[in-house]
Amino acid sequence: MDLQRYNRQIILPDFGRRGQEKLAQAKVLVIGAGGLGCPALQLLTSSGVGHIGIVDFDIVDKHNLHRQILFTEADIGCPKVEVAKQALQHLNSQVTIEAYNTQLTQQNALALIAPYDIVLDGTDNFNTRYLVNDACLLLGKPLVYGAIFRYEGQVSVFNVEKNGQRTSYRDLFPQAPAPDEVPNCNEAGVLPTLSALIGTLQANEVIKVLIGSTDVLAHKLLLFSIKTCQTFTIDYTLIADKQYPKTPEAFASYDYAQFCGHSPLEQLTSDTHLQAFLSEEGSVLIDVRLPEEQPKLRYPHIQIPLQELEARITELAAYPRVCFICAAGIRSEKALHIAKKHYPEKVLTHYAGGVKNILAFTE
């Protein structure tokens, strides 16, 4: 044990050498190396967690730099997990960092999560949040949740026994919101101070769970506003008859897209499907990202940023078949719902994986 490195936390009451030993023996999986994941990863590494896994399939983009503190301008275009791994190893060479440059799916979630003691969820979409929650329930893994929306953030801890109960994300949110009801950071905006704060609180809850603290945020949702600096908590309880996949087989076949309000007829999930759609006469691809976002599409398309879609909706009139695309499938889905209001007779769809899943289409 490196007493000099960890002395300031070892001398804390109720932490001590035993707490440090527990951290050193622990394995933590962080899903998402974004605004929440980056500060959490930095703090878990500096505190001496022995083994940390990072799951993310994204690359570093310029707009990430204002809040994703593990990345620099020199990292733009590089895989986030590889950049994060290198930065964290420079921070603390005593920690083992495992990088998984892949998207978390029903096919790989159980295998990725199984070797770890606890999971930190740094994702920003509801499909993945429910998927991660259900995988952790199946495997009996504690899960630390965090989310941000504009000036407010929230944190909770799931699947940790407290007062004889283990609650989960489905006890807090039994039903997913409508697909276009809650925008992500790309649409709603975020200050780096909020993402850093919520990611820090998540890391703190992970440490508390690992050292055996009884004061973790189980059955409680912590909410914080950076506008007012007000903090409050909401209690929630176990829903006895909640519906979720209770076996690995049920998990593999569960339709998370449908549960979250996505019609399978309105989304394309592979580049093969996208190519087939666009090969039909009268089809057009609409990129709803901002012009400066990377990577650029090299496939013929029209660029209409989501913020301009309502004003430019008549540009779709000439095309009987329209597919929307964005970075990760969030804005494109919102564009789909906007277009459906104006052109219910058209064949409308969106590419759920986002441009970074179809590198053959990009420059």
C-alpha positions in Angstrom: 0.0 0.0 0.0 1.3 3.4 -1.0 0.8 5.3 2.3 2.3 8.5 1.0 -0.1 8.7 -2.0 -3.2 7.8 -0.1 -2.4 9.2 3.4 -5.0 12.0 3.3 -7.9 9.6 2.9 -6.4 6.8 5.0 -6.4 9.1 8.1 -10.1 9.8 7.7 -12.3 8.3 10.5 -14.2 5.2 9.3 -11.9 4.9 6.3 -8.4 3.9 7.4 -6.1 1.3 5.9 -9.0 -1.2 5.6 -10.9 1.2 3.4 -7.9 1.7 1.2 -7.4 -2.0 0.9 -11.0 -2.5 -0.1 -10.6 0.1 -2.9 -7.3 -1.5 -4.1 -9.1 -4.9 -4.3 -12.2 -3.5 -6.1 -13.2 -3.6 -9.8 -15.3 -0.8 -11.1 -16.9 -0.6 -14.6 -17.6 2.9 -15.9 -20.1 2.9 -18.8 -19.6 6.1 -20.8 -16.5 8.3 -20.9 -18.3 11.6 -21.3 -19.3 14.5 -19.1 -20.1 12.3 -16.1 -17.7 9.4 -16.8 -14.5 11.6 -17.2 -14.5 13.2 -13.7 -15.7 10.0 -12.1 -12.8 8.1 -13.8 -10.3 10.7 -12.7 -11.3 10.5 -9.1 -11.7 6.7 -8.9 -8.2 6.4 -10.3 -6.7 9.0 -8.0 -8.3 7.4 -5.0 -6.7 4.0 -5.7 -9.5 1.8 -7.0 -7.5 -1.3 -8.1 -9.1 -2.2 -11.5 -11.2 0.1 -13.6 -13.0 -0.7 -16.9 -14.2 1.9 -19.4 -16.9 1.2 -22.0 -17.5 3.7 -24.8 -17.6 3.5 -28.6 -17.3 7.2 -29.3 -14.4 9.3 -30.5 -13.2 12.6 -29.1 -14.9 15.6 -30.7 -14.2 19.2 -30.3 -17.4 19.9 -28.5 -16.5 17.3 -25.9 -13.5 19.3 -24.6 -15.4 21.9 -22.5 -16.7 19.2 -20.1 -14.8 15.9 -20.7 -11.7 16.7 -18.8 -9.6 13.7 -19.7 -9.3 14.9 -23.3 -7.2 17.6 -25.1 -7.3 19.2 -28.5 -4.6 16.7 -29.6 -7.0 13.8 -28.9 -9.8 14.9 -31.4 -10.7 12.0 -33.6 -9.2 9.4 -31.3 -11.2 6.7 -29.4 -12.3 8.0 -26.1 -11.5 4.8 -24.2 -7.9 4.7 -25.4 -7.3 8.4 -24.6 -8.9 8.0 -21.2 -6.8 4.9 -20.4 -3.6 6.6 -21.2 -4.5 9.7 -19.2 -5.5 7.6 -16.2 -2.4 5.5 -16.3 -0.3 8.7 -16.3 -2.3 9.8 -13.2 -1.9 6.6 -11.3 0.2 3.7 -12.7 -0.8 1.5 -9.8 -4.3 1.2 -11.1 -5.2 -1.4 -13.9 -7.2 0.3 -16.6 -9.2 -1.9 -19.1 -10.6 -0.1 -22.2 -13.6 -1.5 -24.1 -14.0 0.3 -27.4 -17.5 -1.0 -28.0 -21.1 0.0 -27.6 -22.9 -1.7 -24.7 -25.6 -3.9 -26.1 -27.8 -6.8 -25.0 -25.4 -9.1 -26.6 -22.3 -8.1 -24.6 -23.7 -6.3 -21.5 -23.7 -9.4 -19.2 -20.3 -10.5 -20.2 -18.8 -7.0 -19.8 -20.4 -6.3 -16.4 -20.0 -9.8 -14.8 -16.3 -9.4 -13.8 -16.8 -6.1 -12.0 -18.0 -5.4 -8.4 -19.9 -2.2 -9.2 -21.1 -0.2 -12.2 -21.1 3.5 -12.7 -23.6 4.6 -15.4 -22.4 7.7 -17.3 -24.8 7.2 -20.3 -27.2 9.8 -21.7 -30.0 7.8 -23.2 -32.9 5.9 -21.7 -32.5 2.7 -23.8 -29.1 2.1 -22.3 -30.0 3.2 -18.8 -32.7 0.5 -18.6 -30.4 -2.0 -20.3 -27.6 -1.4 -17.7 -30.1 -1.5 -14.8 -31.6 -4.8 -15.9 -28.1 -6.3 -16.5 -27.0 -5.3 -13.0 -30.2 -6.7 -11.5 -29.6 -10.1 -13.3 -26.0 -10.2 -12.1 -26.6 -8.7 -8.6 -24.2 -5.8 -9.2 -24.6 -2.4 -7.4 -25.2 0.5 -9.9 -24.5 4.2 -9.4 -26.7 6.3 -11.5 -26.3 10.0 -12.6 -28.0 12.3 -15.0 -28.0 15.9 -15.9 -30.5 18.2 -17.6 -29.6 21.9 -18.3 -28.9 23.3 -14.8 -29.9 20.3 -12.7 -28.4 16.9 -11.9 -29.4 13.8 -10.1 -27.7 10.8 -8.5 -28.9 7.6 -6.9 -27.6 4.1 -6.0 -29.4 1.0 -7.2 -29.3 -2.7 -6.2 -27.7 -2.1 -2.8 -29.6 -3.7 0.2 -30.8 -1.1 2.7 -33.6 -1.6 5.2 -34.2 -5.1 3.7 -34.8 -3.8 0.2 -32.9 -3.5 -3.1 -34.4 -0.8 -5.4 -33.5 -0.2 -9.0 -33.9 2.4 -11.8 -37.2 0.8 -12.6 -38.5 1.5 -9.1 -37.5 5.1 -9.6 -38.7 5.4 -13.2 -41.2 2.5 -13.9 -42.0 4.0 -17.3 -39.6 5.6 -19.8 -40.5 9.2 -20.9 -41.7 9.8 -24.5 -38.8 9.7 -27.0 -38.9 13.5 -27.6 -39.7 14.5 -24.0 -36.2 14.8 -22.5 -33.4 16.1 -24.8 -29.8 15.2 -24.2 -26.9 17.6 -23.7 -26.5 18.2 -27.5 -30.0 19.7 -27.5 -30.5 21.1 -24.0 -27.0 22.3 -23.3 -24.9 21.8 -20.2 -22.3 23.6 -18.1 -19.1 21.7 -17.4 -19.5 22.6 -13.7 -22.6 20.5 -13.5 -21.3 17.4 -15.3 -18.1 17.6 -13.1 -20.2 17.9 -9.9 -22.6 15.0 -10.7 -19.7 12.8 -11.9 -17.9 13.6 -8.7 -20.9 12.6 -6.6 -21.2 9.3 -8.5 -17.6 8.5 -7.8 -18.2 9.3 -4.2 -21.1 6.9 -4.0 -19.0 4.2 -5.7 -16.3 4.7 -3.0 -18.9 4.6 -0.2 -20.4 1.3 -1.5 -17.0 -0.3 -1.9 -15.9 0.6 1.7 -19.2 -0.6 3.1 -20.7 2.7 4.2 -24.3 2.5 5.3 -25.0 6.1 4.2 -25.2 5.4 0.4 -28.0 6.9 -1.7 -30.1 3.8 -1.9 -33.8 4.4 -2.1 -33.0 8.1 -2.5 -32.7 10.4 -5.5 -30.4 13.4 -4.8 -31.1 16.4 -6.9 -28.9 19.5 -7.2 -29.4 22.8 -9.0 -26.3 24.8 -10.0 -28.5 27.8 -10.5 -29.8 28.0 -7.0 -27.3 25.8 -5.2 -30.2 24.0 -3.6 -30.0 20.3 -2.9 -32.9 18.0 -1.9 -33.7 14.3 -1.9 -36.7 12.3 -3.0 -37.4 8.9 -1.3 -38.7 6.0 -3.5 -39.5 2.4 -2.6 -39.5 -1.0 -4.1 -42.2 -1.8 -6.7 -43.1 -5.4 -6.0 -44.5 -6.4 -9.4 -42.3 -4.3 -11.7 -41.7 -5.8 -15.1 -38.2 -6.5 -16.3 -36.3 -9.4 -17.9 -35.6 -11.9 -15.2 -33.4 -14.4 -17.1 -30.5 -14.0 -19.5 -32.7 -15.3 -22.3 -35.4 -12.8 -21.6 -32.8 -10.0 -21.4 -31.4 -10.9 -24.8 -34.8 -10.7 -26.4 -36.2 -7.8 -24.5 -37.2 -4.9 -26.8 -35.7 -1.8 -25.1 -36.5 0.4 -28.2 -40.2 -0.5 -27.9 -40.2 0.0 -24.1 -38.8 3.5 -24.6 -41.4 4.3 -27.2 -39.4 3.7 -30.4 -41.3 1.9 -33.2 -39.0 -0.6 -34.9 -40.5 0.5 -38.2 -39.2 4.0 -37.6 -35.5 3.3 -37.0 -32.7 1.7 -38.9 -30.1 -0.1 -36.8 -27.3 -1.1 -39.3 -25.5 0.4 -42.2 -26.9 -2.4 -44.4 -30.4 -1.2 -43.5 -29.5 2.4 -44.2 -28.0 1.6 -47.5 -31.0 -0.5 -48.5 -33.4 2.4 -47.5 -31.4 5.0 -49.4 -31.2 2.8 -52.5 -34.9 3.1 -53.0 -36.1 5.8 -55.4 -37.2 9.1 -53.8 -35.1 8.6 -50.6 -33.1 11.3 -48.9 -30.7 11.4 -46.0 -31.0 14.4 -43.7 -28.2 15.2 -41.3 -29.6 17.2 -38.3 -26.2 17.8 -36.7 -24.6 21.3 -36.6 -22.4 22.0 -39.7 -19.2 22.0 -37.6 -19.8 18.5 -36.1 -17.4 15.7 -37.1 -17.1 13.3 -38.8 -18.6 14.5 -42.1 -20.9 12.3 -44.1 -19.5 11.5 -47.6 -22.8 9.9 -48.6 -25.2 12.3 -50.5 -27.3 14.1 -47.9 -28.9 17.4 -47.0 -27.9 19.2 -43.8 -30.7 20.7 -41.8 -29.7 21.3 -38.1 -32.5 20.1 -35.7 -33.0 23.7 -34.5 -33.8 24.8 -38.1 -36.0 21.8 -39.0 -39.4 23.4 -38.3 -38.5 26.5 -40.3 -37.2 24.4 -43.2 -39.7 21.6 -43.1 -40.9 22.3 -46.6 -37.6 21.2 -48.0 -38.7 17.6 -47.3 -41.8 18.0 -49.5 -40.1 16.7 -52.6 -39.0 13.4 -51.0 -41.4 10.5 -50.3 -38.8 8.6 -48.2 -36.7 10.5 -45.5 -34.1 9.2 -43.1 -32.7 11.4 -40.4 -29.2 11.0 -38.9 -27.2 12.7 -36.1 -24.3 11.8 -33.8 -25.9 9.2 -31.7 -29.6 8.8 -32.7 -31.1 11.2 -30.2 -31.6 14.3 -32.3 -32.5 12.3 -35.4 -35.3 10.7 -33.5 -36.6 14.0 -32.4 -36.4 15.2 -36.1 -38.5 12.1 -37.0 -41.3 13.1 -34.7 -41.3 16.7 -36.0 -41.5 15.4 -39.6 -44.3 13.0 -38.8 -46.5 15.9 -37.7 -46.1 17.6 -41.0 -45.8 14.6 -43.4 -47.7 11.6 -41.9 -48.1 10.1 -45.4 -44.3 9.9 -46.0 -42.0 6.9 -45.2 -40.0 8.4 -42.4 -37.2 6.8 -40.3 -34.0 7.6 -38.5 -30.6 5.9 -38.1 -30.6 4.9 -34.4 -26.8 4.2 -34.2 -25.6 7.7 -35.3 -22.9 8.6 -37.7 -20.1 7.2 -35.6 -21.5 3.7 -36.1 -21.3 4.0 -39.9 -17.7 5.0 -40.5 -18.0 3.7 -44.1 -20.3 6.6 -44.7 -18.0 9.2 -43.2 -14.8 11.0 -44.2 
